[in-house]
Amino acid sequence: KMFVVEGTLHTGQPLPTFAVEAKAFDKLEWLPTNWGASAQVTVGTKHREHVTAAIKEKSNPTERTVYSHTGWIDKTGKFYYLSNRGSICTAGLNQEIETELQGSLANYDLPPPNESYNQKLSDILQNFSNLIDDGTALLLVGAAFRATLSYFTKSTVSVFVQGTTGTYKSATAGCIQAFFGKNFNGTHLPENWSSTGNALEKKAFLFKDAAFTIDDFVARGTPSEVSRLHRDAERVLRAQGNQSGRDRLTSTTALRGAYIPRGMILATGEDVPNGHSLQARCVILSVRKGATDINILTVLQKLAEEEVLAQLMSNFLSWVARKADAKQVHDLMKLAHLDCMIKLPTSGHTRMRDNLASLMSGVWLLLQFGKELCDFSESEITRLKSATLNAANKVAELQITADKEASDADRFIELLRSSLAMGAAHLATKKGFCPSSPSAWGWKITGTRGNEIPYGQGTKIGWIDGNEILLDMTATLSVLKPLSTRLGNHLGSSERAINKALFEAGLLAKCDEGRYKTKPSVEGRRVPVICLPVSCVMDKEETELEPVDEDIPQKYESPF
């Protein structure tokens, strides 16, 4: 609650009007801050409470409800969507419901519904369909309209548009954001990744039932700056995916609620935040150079400036309000989501289908609006649904590959290969000698011709046994974890989690029943190891070695 305070000096001079938080009113600290030295309390510090009590006693205040966020509110069974100009409902724009949006939130500014603009929906969707050569801009449109329905069914996906400089990713995001206000464009978006995690978290909470664009994720700078950027992205995007936030305590140790994202985050960047689990909570749209049609982008930017895109959103929200008043939105969303889920591939991460279906359902409901109010034909609806589905299938293929590359199992194998290639670790035979193809397994040959001496580089992390690699996981992770940290993407998973990931990826050559490990005899002792096939670390031609009789030392073999 806020108190609005006004006053005059004893001379009759009026003082500025201002607002103060109700909990801070009795302290009177607001008096010198807002009215300066000319307004003084002369009754003494021990009697300040009498001053605030007198002000309250002599005032005749009126109570107003002013909303500081966007999105849907339910007032006695009627639904209203808040923006900077007021609220959109079935009857149009209601300015009796007051909003006071601050900062970039004030640009969420929707005009009154005007059905004469509905006929432009077909051209707008066609332009977005052709904007990027693989049709993925339709999924961005779906994200914008699905975001407005988060009140009815929470959104648990973020969209990340990744591309190098010159791919027009920010300009494209600006066109999507312009559905919520004509002042948004590629250079004027709601937020940037350079802001603090706390600011991003609070804004994601206030940008309710709307798309919230966070622009320009670039992992550059000092190691600590890069780490902070990835940490903030992890915090905000995971909060969106899990619909949870970070609780805090006040100075009195009272629990203060978390700021949970209440719309949908649309992020852009040259890089993608680290983490297999985090990336699985996003739909990643990769944009190549030359994939964006500049002429179509210019047309869409003009429509955004002329408030056509925001007008379409206003009309759509008035239609949704009518459906919400009739308690039909949940059923419409459920049917659209299920229809999309059925059409998508079943492979990949379990979240992927749900994420893509969420974006597609936004297009499905927009087409339902077009069918009811814009005279869309069934053939036109079928064509646009087909284009959206094709785009989603292409994204699914890339997402499956990205998920695999970001998994703990694949990262472990890549780090293992690198550590052997760079001499940070080595593998020995089961007798502790140098294996065949020593350079492939982290060994280096020194000495003159005819007097070569092999030695293992770095830490010994395991053994070679024919076509199998036996890894001591404690030694292996002591090498791989620091290496991953130096590469800027720390392998933070526990040994057990990595063992489980290798098992589920089908990368273990063998293991004991009920365990991920086996216990062979190496160098005269039994050791619990993870057993991998040689082929998963080295190419086949590199690993086709002649059998070695370990009882007869090779020319280069010597104990270490």
N, C-alpha and C positions, 0 to 999 in steps of 0.2 A: 504494500500500500504506500501511496505517496500523498503528502499534504502539499497543497499549493498555498503559498504564503504571500500576502501583499500587505503593505503598510505605508505610513507617512511619518515624517519627522514632526516634532512639536511645532515647527514653523509652518507646517502644512505642505512641505515639499513631498511629493509622492516618491516612494522607493520602488525599485524594480521588483516585479513579481517573479517568483521562482518556485521550484518544487523541491521538497526534501523528503527523504525516506521517513516513514512513520516511526521506525525504531530509533532514528537519530534525532527526532524532534526535541525530546526533553533535554538533551545535552546542551542545546543552544549554541553548539559549535558552528552552526550554519549562519549565525547572525553576522559576525565579522567577515566571514568568507563571502557572503552575498551582498551585505550592505555597508561593509567597510567600517571605518572608525567613527563616522558621524552618528551611527545608531548604537547607543550604549545602554546597558542595563545598570542602573545605579542602586539597586536594592541590596547589593552584596552577593558574593558567590554562594553563601549558605541558603539564600532564598531564591535561587534561580528557578527552582521547581514551582514557586508561586507564580512566576512570570508565565511559564508555559501553561500552567493551570488556568491563569486568567485569560490568556489568549484563547484557549479552548472554550472557556466559559462564555466569553463575549462574542465568539464567532457563531455564525449561522451557516455552516458549510453544506454544500450539496454533494452527494456521492455520485461519481461517474465511474464507469468501467471502460478503461482504455486498453486495448490489446497491443502488445508489443511484438507479436509474432504473426506470421502468415498462416494460411491453412484453414481447415474446417473447424467450425464450432457448432454445437447442437444446442439450440435454444427452444426448449419445449417441443421437441420433435421436428423442428424445422432446421434445415441445414444452411449455413452461410460460410462462404469462402472469403477469408480476410486478405486484403491487399492494401496498398497505401491509400487508395481512394475511398475505401470503405469495404463493404462486403457484397459478394455476388450470391444471389439466390435465385429461386425460380422466377420471381417477378422482375429480376434485373439487378441494378446496383442499389444497395441500401446504405445510405450515408448516415443513418441514425446510429449504427454500430461504429464506434470510434476506434481508429487504429492510430498508433504513433510509432512508426517504424524508423529506426535510427541507422545511420551509416549506410552501407551498401544495401541494407534491407529495404530502405526507402525506395529503391529502384524496382522493387517488386510492385509494379504499378499497372493494374489492369483496367482497361476502359469498360464502360457499361456494355452489356451484351447487345449485339446488333446483328440480327439474323441475315441481313443483306450480304454480309461477308462470307456466309457459309458456302456460297458457290465457288469460292476460291480454294476450298480444301483440296479438290482434285489436283489442281495445278501445283499447289504447295507440296503435296505428297509426291507427285511426279518429279518435281525438282529435287527433293531430298533423295528420292530413289536413284537419281542419276548423278548426284553430287560427288560420290566416291565410287570408283569403277566397280567395286565389289558389292555395292548396294547397302553397305553397313550403316550409312547415315539414317536409314529407316529405323534401325535399332535404337539410334540416339533419339529419334522422334518418339519411339515407344517408351524410352526411359523418361522423357519429359512428361508425357501424359500419365504414365504409370505412377510417377512420383506424386501426382496430385491425389492419388487414391490411397496413400499410405495410412490415412486415418482409418479406413475401412479394413484394410489388410496390410500389415506392416511390410515395408520393403527391406529385404535382407541382402541386397546386392548393390554394389557400386559399379560404375562403368569407368574404365580407364582407357583413354585415347592416347596411344603411344606412337611417337614418330619423331624423326629428327627435325631440326630447324628447316623451315621451308616446305613443310607438308600441310600447312594451313590448319593444324589441329586446333589452335586457339580460336581462329576465325570461325571454324566450324562449330566449336563449342559456343561461341558467341551467338550464332544463329539459333542454336537450341535454347540458350538462356533467354533469348529475346522473346520466346513464347510467354515469358513472365514480366516483360516490360521493355519498352522500346529503347531505353537508355543502355541496355546491355549490348556489348559487341565484343570483338576479339581482343580489344585493348582495355575493355572496361568490364571485368568479370567480378563476381561477388568476393572472391578470395584468392590468395596466392599461397603456395607452400612455404614461403619465407616467414609467414606468421607463426606464432607460437602454437604448441599443441593445445593449450588451454583456450586460446582464441578460436581455433578451428572447431574444437569440441562444443563451445558455447554457441557458435554460429550454426553449426549443424543441428543444434537443438531448436534455435529460433526460426530457422528456415524450414518451417513445418509444411508438409504436404507439397513440396516444391523441389525442383532440381537445384542443387547447390554445387556450383562449379568451383573447384579449387585448381588453379592454373599453374603450370610450369614446374613440374617435379624434375629437377636436375640435380643428380647426386655428384656435386662438385664442391671443392673446398678442402679444408683440413680434414683429417680422419674424424675428429670430434664433430665437425659440422655435418659431414656425410652421415655419421652415426645418428645424430640428432634428427636429421631429415627422415631417415628410414624409421626411426623410433616413433616420430610423430605420425607418419603415414600408417604404420602398424597400428597405432592407438586409434586413429580416427576411422580407418577403413574396417578394422576388426570390430569396432563399436557398431558400425553400420551393419555388418554381416551378422553379428550376434545379437543385435538390438539390446546392448548392455553398455554401461559406462563405468567410469571410475568414481566410486563414492569417496567423499571427503569428510573430514571432521572440522567443525568450527573451532574458534579459540576456546570455547567452553566444553569441547569434546563432544558436542551434540552432533549427530549424524546429519550431514547435508546430502541431499539426493544427487544422483549422477545426472549429467547432461547426455541424454541418449539421442542420437540422430533420429529425426522424425520425418525426413523426406527421403531423397535419394542423392547420393554424392556422385557427381560427374567430375572426374579428375583428368588432367592432361599432363604430359611430361615426355621428356626424351628418354627417360629410363623408367623402369617398373620397380616398385618397392620389393624388397627381398622377401622370401618366405613362400614355401609351397602352400601352406594352409591359408596364408593371407591372399595369395593370388587366386586361390580357389573360391574366395568370397567376392571376386570381381569378374566382370566380363571385360576382357582385354581386347580392344580394337586396335590393331596395328595398321597405321596408315603409311603407305610408301610415297616417296617423292614422285610427283607426276600423276598420282592417283586421283587427286581432287580437281574437278572441272572448275576453272577460275571463273568462267562466264556464268555458270549456274550459281556459284558462290556469290558473285556480285548481285545477281537477281535476288537471292535470298536476303542478302544484307540490305538491299533497298526495301524489300518487304518488311524487314525488321524495323528499319528507321521510320517507315510509314505506319507503324503500329498494326500492320495486318496480322502478323503472327500472334501478337498479344491479344488482338481482337478475336482470333480464332480460339485461343485458349479461354477467353472470357465466355464465349458462346458454349464451348464444351463444358465448362464448369457450371453454367446455368442448367444445362441438360443433366449433368450429374446430380445437381441439387434436386431436380425434379425426381430423378430415380431414387435418391436417398430419402426424400420425403415419403416416397411410396415404399420404402424398405426393399428396394430391388437391386441395390448396388452389389451386395455380397454375392448374390446368385449370379449376376452378370460376370463378376470377376472370377468366380469359381469355374464357371463354364468355359470362359475364355482361356484360363490358365490350363485347365485339363486338356482342351483342344490343342493347345500349343505343345504340351508335354508329350502327347501321343505322337506328334509329328517329328519330334527331335530324336537324334541318335541316343542309344542307351550306353555307349561306351564312355570312358573318361571318368573324371571325378563325379561323385554322386551329386554334388551341388550344381554342376555345370548345367544340367538340363533344367533344373528349377530356376537358375539365374537367367538363362536365355528365355525360358517361357515367361518369366516375369516381364522382360522387356517386350517380347512379342505380344503379350496380352494388352499392353498399352496401345499398340497399333490396332489390335482386334477391336478394342472398345472405341477407339477413335473412328474406325470404319463402321461400327454399329451406330455411332452418332451420325456419321455421314449417310448411312442408309435411311435413318429416320427423319433427318432434317435437311439433307443436302441432295436427296434423290439419287444416291449412288445406285448404280445397277449391280446386279449380282455378278456379272462378268468383270466389272471394274473392281469389285471387292475381291473376287477370286484372284485376279491378276496381282493386286497389291499384296495379298496374303502370300501368294507364291513367291513374289520378289523378297518379302521379309523372311520367309522360311529359307530361301536359297542363301540369303545373307547370313542367317543364323547357322546354317550347316557349315558354311565356310569358316565362320568364327569358331565353331565347335571343333573343327579339324585342327586349327591352330592352337586352340586352348588345350586340347588333349596333348599335343606336343609340348606346349609350355609347361603343363602340369607335370609331365613325365620328367622334363629337364630340371624342374625345381624340386622334385621329390628327394627325400633323404637318401634313398637307394642310389639314384643316379648321381647325386652330388658326391656321395661317398666314393663311388667308382671313379668319377672324374678326378677327385682329389688324390685318390690312390695312384692313378696313372701319372698325375703330375709330380707327386712326391718321388716316385721311382725315376721318372725321366730327369728330374732336376738334381738328383743325388741327395735328396733329403732323407731317404730311407732305402733299405735293400732287403732282399729275400735270399735265403741260403737253401742248400739241400737239407734233407732230413738228418744228415750227418754233420751239418754245420759248415759244409764246404761251398766253394763258388760253383754255381750251376752253369750249364751250357748257356750260350748267349748271355754272357755276364752283364753287358751294358744294358740289356733289356730289363734286368732285375736290380739295377742300382749299384752295380759293381764298376770299378775302374781299374784298368790295367796299367801298371807302371813298369819301369825298367827298360833295359835295352833289348833289342831283338834277340831272341833265344834265351833271355833271362827275365822274361816277363813275370811280374808278381801282381796278383789280383788283390784288391781290398774292397770291403763293403763300405759304401758311403752312407753317412748318417746313421740312423737308428735301425737295428735289425727288427723288423716288424713281423716276420713270419718265415715260412719255408715253402719250397716248391716240391711237390710230390707227383711226378709224372705230369698229368694234365690238370692238376688241382693245385690251388694256392691255399695254404693254411695260415690264417692270420691270427696273431696274438692281438686281440682287440684293444687291450690296455696300451700296448706299445704303439699300435696303429693310430689310435685316436690322439695319443700324445704328440704325434707328428701332424695329423690332418687338421685338428682343431686350430692350432696356431697358424697353419698355412691358410685356412679359410678366413681367419681374422685379418691376416695381412692382405687378402684379396678383397676385403670389405664386405663379406657376406658370411658371418660366423656360423659354423655348423654347431648349433646349440643343443641338438637333440642328445639324449642320453644314449649310452651303449645299448641298452635293451631296446630302445625305440629304433635305433639304426638296425640292430639285428632283426627285429620284427619287420622293418621295411624291406630289408634284403630278402627275407623269407617270402613275404607277400608278393614281391616283384619276381619271384621265381629264379633268383640269382644264386641260391645256395646249391652247391653240387651234392651235398649230403649233410645230414644232421642226425643226432641220436633221437630216438622216439620221445616226443614231448618236450624237446629242447631245440634251440636254434644252433647249438654247438655240437661238436664231436670231440673225442679225446684220443688222438693218435699218439704214437710214441715218436718223439723227436729228440735227437741228441741225448738219448739214454733216459728220457723221462716222459711221462704222459702229461700232455698239456691240453687244456680246453681251448679250442680254436674255432673260428668261423671258416668253413670250407667253401671256396669259390672256384668255379671253373676258370682255367687259364684264359680261355677265349673271351671272357667278359672284361679282361684287363688289357690283353694284347691281341693284335690282329692274328688271324689264323696262320698266315705264312710265317709270322715271327715265332710262333709257338710250336711249329712242327719240328720238334727236336728228336734227335736219336736217343733211344733209351740209354740211360746211364746206370752202370753197375756201381752202386754207392760203396761197395766194399773195395773197389779199386779206384783210388784217387785219380782224377784227371790231371792232365799236364798243368793246368792253371790252379788246381785246387790246393788250398792250404787252410788250415784252421785259422779262425780269427778270435 
